[in-house]
Amino acid sequence: MQASGSRLGMWSVFKHLIMDEGLFRFWKGAHVMASGCIPSHASYFLCYEQLKEWFHMENEEYEVTKSMLIGSCTTFLHDFFITPADGKFLNRLTV
């Protein structure tokens, strides 16, 4: 839209996309991202709950060191699954 010489609005682009590829054009590639998001979010929350239990955190007081360790471990595990789903390999599957 930014590179075109003509003035394009949201509705004209919407109409153009539907006429070219149909209504399912807007969900193209969603299954690929879902295949990465589902295991990454599941591992994130599973790791979070398990580490909270392992460190005996009952949310009665805030412990900075344990919270930072739990946050970094869960983020690493989440990114371990989602990064390959966001890369070039899976983007080629949507083309």
ABEGO torsion letter per residue (X at the ends): XAABABBBBAAAAAAAAAAAAEAAAAABGAAAAAAAAAAAAAAAAAAAAAAAAAAGBAGABBBAAAAAAAAAAAAAAAAAAAAAAABAAAAAAAX
